[in-house]
Amino acid sequence: MVQAVAAQRVARKPKPRLRELGIYQLPDGKEFVVSTIYHDGCSLYSPHAWETFGIAEYWVDREGRLLHRGVPSVWKMQDLNDTGRTASYPRPVLR
């Protein structure tokens, strides 16, 4: 009986995780640098915004939705393709 119950359980796939500083591409060709330092999601920065300490374009929430200025976009985390490239932290600008 235990085997029958165990066979009925659906194995859950672990949620995909994004890499810190990973460079990902959306199907429209736009690339983003991922920052995963937050406990409740992560931010996606355009490469230019990343290098210039700019503002993130998207926020990925715990459900995997990409939010733009707090509004759900058409994209989900599963739409991001890892380019295999990794960004570096921007160099501080000291004057």
C-alpha positions as CSV (number, residue, x, y, z in Angstrom):
1,M,0.0,0.0,0.0
2,V,2.8,2.4,0.8
3,Q,4.3,1.9,-2.6
4,A,1.0,2.7,-4.3
5,V,0.8,6.0,-2.4
6,A,4.4,6.9,-3.2
7,A,3.8,6.1,-6.8
8,Q,1.0,8.6,-6.9
9,R,3.1,11.5,-5.7
10,V,4.3,13.8,-8.3
11,A,8.0,14.5,-8.1
12,R,8.4,18.3,-7.8
13,K,11.0,19.8,-10.0
14,P,13.3,22.2,-8.1
15,K,12.7,25.8,-9.1
16,P,15.4,27.0,-11.5
17,R,17.8,29.4,-9.9
18,L,19.5,32.3,-11.6
19,R,23.3,32.7,-11.2
20,E,24.7,35.8,-9.4
21,L,26.2,38.0,-12.1
22,G,25.0,35.6,-14.7
23,I,24.2,37.2,-18.1
24,Y,20.8,36.0,-19.4
25,Q,18.9,36.7,-22.6
26,L,15.2,37.1,-23.2
27,P,13.6,35.7,-26.4
28,D,13.5,39.3,-27.8
29,G,17.4,39.4,-27.6
30,K,17.8,41.8,-24.7
31,E,20.5,40.7,-22.2
32,F,20.5,41.3,-18.5
33,V,22.9,40.9,-15.6
34,V,21.3,39.2,-12.6
35,S,21.8,40.2,-9.0
36,T,20.6,37.6,-6.6
37,I,21.6,39.2,-3.3
38,Y,18.0,39.7,-2.2
39,H,16.1,37.2,0.0
40,D,12.8,37.7,-1.8
41,G,13.8,37.7,-5.5
42,C,16.4,39.2,-7.8
43,S,17.1,42.1,-10.1
44,L,17.8,42.2,-13.8
45,Y,20.0,45.0,-15.0
46,S,20.8,46.0,-18.6
47,P,24.6,45.7,-19.1
48,H,24.8,49.5,-19.3
49,A,22.8,50.1,-16.1
50,W,24.9,47.5,-14.3
51,E,28.2,49.1,-15.3
52,T,27.0,52.6,-14.4
53,F,25.2,51.7,-11.1
54,G,21.9,52.3,-12.8
55,I,18.4,51.1,-11.9
56,A,17.2,47.5,-12.5
57,E,14.8,47.0,-15.4
58,Y,13.1,44.0,-14.0
59,W,12.5,42.3,-10.6
60,V,12.0,38.6,-10.4
61,D,9.6,37.7,-7.6
62,R,9.4,34.4,-5.7
63,E,6.8,33.0,-8.2
64,G,9.3,33.6,-11.1
65,R,7.4,36.5,-12.7
66,L,9.4,39.4,-14.2
67,L,8.0,42.7,-12.9
68,H,8.7,46.0,-14.6
69,R,8.2,48.9,-12.2
70,G,6.1,46.6,-10.0
71,V,3.8,45.5,-12.9
72,P,3.9,41.9,-14.2
73,S,5.4,41.7,-17.7
74,V,4.8,39.1,-20.3
75,W,8.1,37.4,-19.3
76,K,8.7,34.7,-16.7
77,M,12.0,33.4,-15.2
78,Q,11.7,30.4,-17.5
79,D,12.0,32.7,-20.5
80,L,15.6,33.7,-19.5
81,N,18.3,31.8,-21.3
82,D,21.7,31.6,-19.7
83,T,24.4,32.9,-22.1
84,G,27.1,31.2,-20.1
85,R,28.8,34.5,-19.6
86,T,29.4,36.1,-16.2
87,A,29.6,39.8,-15.5
88,S,31.9,41.5,-12.9
89,Y,30.9,43.8,-10.2
90,P,31.3,47.4,-11.4
91,R,34.4,49.2,-10.3
92,P,33.7,52.0,-7.9
93,V,34.2,55.5,-9.2
94,L,36.3,57.4,-6.8
95,R,37.2,61.1,-7.4
